[in-house]
Amino acid sequence: MKRLPYLIFLFSYFTISFCSGQSEIKKNPVTGDLKSEFPAELVKFIPYKGNPVFSGSGKVTWDEKIRERGYILRENGIFHMWYTGYREGPDTEMHLGYATSKNGLEWIKYDKNPIYDSGWVEDMCVIKSGNTYYMFAEGKNDIAHLLTSTDRINWKEKGPLDIRYTNGTPITKGPYGTPSAWYENGLWYLFYERDDLGIWLATSTDLSVWTNKQDDPVIKMGPETYDQFAVAVDQVIKYNGKYYAYYHASEFKDWHEWNSCVAVSDDLISWKKYPGNPIMKENKSSPVMVYDGEKYRLYTMHPEVCIHFPEN
């Protein structure tokens, strides 16, 4: 969620955000309408009056501020959040923090944070497959990389993601960030951006080599104003047989403000943007949907963590 020439100047505008809500709800929990492309419970939200529910320390600590997309998973009734902390300055580094909550509103930071400080970790997405957690994250210079864990806390670096064009040659050098993954039927899907100027899709069977499904973006900027200057996917969920991509976007050339949007697809390649986008404005961005056992909640993570509940 940054353009490299602006990195130092835009630190105050950015925050954190997990990328793939894996659960598919077989029945619409609010309206029962299985035919709507954009059911209200996925696009209409009311901010929680107690927002923000999580933020940086505001003190001279490694996580004085938080940044861009963090990620939240709910397992066995507990909410687990990974976030990026940093201290603003010319030598800023981004490290990984961890917090938990029983209700998704009140969070307790892990007492041994940061849980990973051996390298630059931000803008992460976490998927659990089997007994392993896979974290797709940005590293320094917006290079996407993979980390794995079996306990949510101890992470092992697996290196940069190897992404290829459809002809098998490596993609051109430069940033490729905001990695967001989806796993289904033995195939991994990776959504990534290049300078936030479009969203590409690559797939892999082994997490080692990723091949573009097409060499053009599957989600482009515009033509509407709200996403005319930047787009990046934060999360994909599956609901009533359709895929929903929640993404952040900007209508400003200098990216001084971001919003949250959603698009729908039947095949993860062809996407239709919600006509009511953006679903959140005024820097309520880096959206992540979390199913709480009854309904989806929308968390936004820019520049602090806020929660939004369905209208109905």
Rosetta blueprint (number, residue, H / E / L):
1 M L
2 K L
3 R L
4 L H
5 P H
6 Y H
7 L L
8 I L
9 F L
10 L L
11 F H
12 S H
13 Y H
14 F L
15 T L
16 I E
17 S L
18 F L
19 C L
20 S E
21 G E
22 Q E
23 S E
24 E E
25 I E
26 K L
27 K L
28 N L
29 P L
30 V L
31 T L
32 G L
33 D L
34 L L
35 K L
36 S L
37 E L
38 F L
39 P L
40 A H
41 E H
42 L H
43 V H
44 K L
45 F E
46 I E
47 P E
48 Y L
49 K L
50 G L
51 N L
52 P L
53 V L
54 F E
55 S L
56 G L
57 S L
58 G L
59 K L
60 V L
61 T L
62 W L
63 D L
64 E L
65 K E
66 I E
67 R L
68 E E
69 R L
70 G L
71 Y E
72 I E
73 L E
74 R E
75 E E
76 N L
77 G L
78 I E
79 F E
80 H E
81 M E
82 W E
83 Y E
84 T E
85 G E
86 Y E
87 R L
88 E L
89 G L
90 P L
91 D L
92 T L
93 E L
94 M L
95 H E
96 L E
97 G E
98 Y E
99 A E
100 T E
101 S E
102 K L
103 N L
104 G L
105 L L
106 E L
107 W L
108 I E
109 K E
110 Y L
111 D L
112 K L
113 N L
114 P L
115 I L
116 Y E
117 D L
118 S L
119 G L
120 W L
121 V L
122 E E
123 D E
124 M E
125 C E
126 V E
127 I E
128 K E
129 S E
130 G L
131 N L
132 T E
133 Y E
134 Y E
135 M E
136 F E
137 A E
138 E E
139 G L
140 K H
141 N H
142 D H
143 I E
144 A E
145 H E
146 L E
147 L E
148 T E
149 S E
150 T L
151 D L
152 R L
153 I L
154 N L
155 W L
156 K E
157 E E
158 K E
159 G E
160 P E
161 L L
162 D E
163 I E
164 R E
165 Y L
166 T L
167 N L
168 G L
169 T L
170 P E
171 I L
172 T L
173 K L
174 G L
175 P L
176 Y E
177 G E
178 T E
179 P E
180 S E
181 A E
182 W E
183 Y E
184 E E
185 N L
186 G L
187 L E
188 W E
189 Y E
190 L E
191 F E
192 Y E
193 E E
194 R L
195 D L
196 D L
197 L E
198 G L
199 I E
200 W E
201 L E
202 A E
203 T E
204 S E
205 T L
206 D L
207 L L
208 S L
209 V E
210 W E
211 T E
212 N E
213 K L
214 Q L
215 D L
216 D L
217 P L
218 V L
219 I E
220 K L
221 M L
222 G L
223 P L
224 E L
225 T H
226 Y H
227 D H
228 Q L
229 F L
230 A E
231 V E
232 A E
233 V E
234 D E
235 Q E
236 V E
237 I E
238 K E
239 Y E
240 N L
241 G L
242 K E
243 Y E
244 Y E
245 A E
246 Y E
247 Y E
248 H E
249 A E
250 S E
251 E L
252 F L
253 K L
254 D L
255 W L
256 H L
257 E L
258 W L
259 N E
260 S E
261 C E
262 V E
263 A E
264 V E
265 S E
266 D L
267 D L
268 L L
269 I L
270 S L
271 W E
272 K E
273 K E
274 Y L
275 P L
276 G L
277 N L
278 P L
279 I L
280 M E
281 K L
282 E L
283 N L
284 K L
285 S L
286 S L
287 P L
288 V E
289 M E
290 V E
291 Y E
292 D L
293 G L
294 E L
295 K L
296 Y E
297 R E
298 L E
299 Y E
300 T E
301 M L
302 H L
303 P L
304 E L
305 V E
306 C E
307 I E
308 H E
309 F E
310 P E
311 E L
312 N L
